[in-house]
Amino acid sequence: MRELDVVGVRVEQPTNQPLVLLRESDGNRYLPIWIGAGEATAIAFAQQGVTPPRPLTHDLMCDLVTALGRELTEVQITEMKDGVYYAVLVFDQGTEVSARPSDSIALALRTGTRIVCAEAVLDSSGLAVPEEEEQEVEKFREFLDQVTPEDFSPGH
């Protein structure tokens, strides 16, 4: 398993499909995962430190884990089959729960939990970005600094 950092979310044009972009912590591969608008908003909220007036689903999940005295210890992106990514939430005491990567990432950002990915997934789906293309990635990061969660709402 390789550790990943969340670069951020964006809306892919012209389809208006949101995606979350992850990057190897100690490498040059990126993993784009297309996600739903709700999950994009949840991830963007977590990255920007936005606290809604009432708990959203992922906030509720964090509250439940804490209330039950448990701890999320790792998020694993385990495989990709037929274009669909799969993830596992790993809790203390060894409990594992299957989950969508988008939900897992939103939860990991709220709890400060590390995200890891199976080497085979990165080998098959990761995109290596050579040094000269890092400028494009920097432009993407600048975009992420300016995007707001409202940009992911319908009609935008």
C-alpha positions in Angstrom: 0.0 0.0 0.0 1.2 3.5 -0.9 0.1 6.6 1.1 -1.8 9.3 -0.8 -2.5 12.9 -0.2 -5.7 14.6 -1.4 -4.9 17.3 -3.9 -8.5 18.4 -4.1 -11.7 18.3 -6.1 -12.6 19.9 -9.4 -15.3 19.7 -12.0 -14.2 18.1 -15.3 -15.4 19.9 -18.4 -17.4 19.5 -20.6 -19.2 16.8 -18.6 -19.5 18.8 -15.4 -18.5 15.6 -13.6 -16.7 16.2 -10.3 -13.5 14.3 -9.5 -11.1 14.0 -6.6 -7.4 14.0 -7.3 -5.1 12.1 -5.1 -1.3 12.1 -5.3 1.3 9.6 -4.0 2.9 11.1 -0.9 6.4 10.1 -1.9 6.0 9.6 -5.7 4.9 11.2 -8.9 1.7 9.3 -9.6 -1.8 10.9 -9.4 -5.1 9.0 -9.0 -8.2 10.7 -10.4 -11.5 9.3 -9.1 -14.8 10.6 -10.5 -17.3 11.2 -7.8 -20.8 12.6 -7.2 -21.5 16.2 -6.5 -22.5 15.6 -2.9 -19.2 13.8 -2.2 -17.3 16.6 -4.0 -18.9 19.1 -1.7 -18.2 17.0 1.4 -14.5 16.7 0.4 -14.2 20.4 -0.4 -15.9 21.4 2.9 -13.4 19.2 4.8 -10.4 20.6 3.0 -11.6 24.2 3.5 -12.5 23.6 7.2 -16.2 24.5 6.6 -18.4 23.4 9.4 -22.1 23.4 8.4 -24.7 24.5 10.9 -26.1 21.0 11.0 -24.0 17.8 10.5 -23.9 16.5 6.9 -23.7 12.8 6.4 -19.9 12.5 6.7 -20.0 14.7 9.8 -22.6 12.4 11.2 -20.5 9.4 10.4 -17.6 11.0 12.4 -19.8 11.8 15.3 -21.1 8.2 15.3 -17.6 6.7 15.3 -16.6 9.0 18.2 -19.8 8.4 20.2 -19.2 4.6 19.9 -15.7 5.0 21.2 -14.0 3.8 18.0 -11.3 5.3 15.8 -10.8 5.2 12.1 -7.2 4.2 11.7 -6.8 3.9 7.9 -8.6 4.3 4.6 -7.6 1.8 1.9 -8.4 2.1 -1.8 -8.1 -1.6 -2.5 -9.1 -2.2 -6.1 -10.7 -1.1 -9.3 -13.0 -3.4 -11.2 -14.9 -2.5 -14.4 -14.1 1.2 -13.9 -15.3 1.2 -10.3 -13.0 1.9 -7.3 -13.4 0.1 -4.0 -12.3 1.1 -0.6 -12.2 -0.2 3.0 -12.5 1.7 6.2 -10.2 0.2 8.8 -11.1 0.8 12.4 -9.3 0.2 15.7 -9.6 -3.4 16.9 -9.3 -4.6 13.3 -12.9 -3.9 12.2 -13.1 -3.3 8.4 -16.1 -1.9 6.5 -16.4 -1.7 2.7 -17.1 1.8 1.4 -17.0 4.0 -1.6 -13.6 5.8 -2.0 -15.4 9.2 -2.1 -17.1 8.6 1.2 -13.9 7.2 2.6 -11.9 10.2 1.6 -14.5 12.6 3.0 -14.3 10.7 6.3 -10.5 10.5 6.3 -10.2 14.3 5.9 -12.6 14.9 8.8 -10.7 12.6 11.1 -7.1 13.2 9.9 -6.8 9.5 8.9 -4.2 8.5 6.4 -5.3 7.3 3.0 -3.4 4.4 1.3 -3.8 2.7 -2.1 -3.0 -0.7 -3.3 0.1 -0.7 -5.5 -1.8 -2.6 -8.2 -4.4 0.2 -8.4 -1.8 2.8 -8.8 0.0 0.7 -11.4 -3.1 0.3 -13.5 -4.9 3.6 -12.9 -2.3 6.1 -11.6 -1.0 8.8 -13.9 2.7 9.6 -13.7 3.3 13.3 -14.1 6.8 14.1 -15.3 8.7 17.1 -13.8 7.9 19.4 -16.7 4.1 18.8 -16.2 4.3 19.8 -12.5 3.5 23.4 -13.6 0.1 22.2 -14.8 -0.4 20.6 -11.4 0.5 23.8 -9.8 -2.1 25.6 -11.9 -4.6 23.0 -10.7 -3.7 23.7 -7.1 -4.2 27.4 -7.6 -7.6 26.6 -9.0 -8.4 24.5 -5.9 -7.5 27.5 -3.7 -10.2 29.5 -5.4 -13.0 27.0 -5.8 -15.8 27.0 -3.3 -18.2 24.1 -2.3 -21.0 26.1 -4.0 -19.3 25.5 -7.3 -20.4 21.9 -7.1 -24.1 22.6 -6.7 -26.5 22.0 -9.6 -26.9 24.9 -11.9 -23.4 26.1 -11.6 
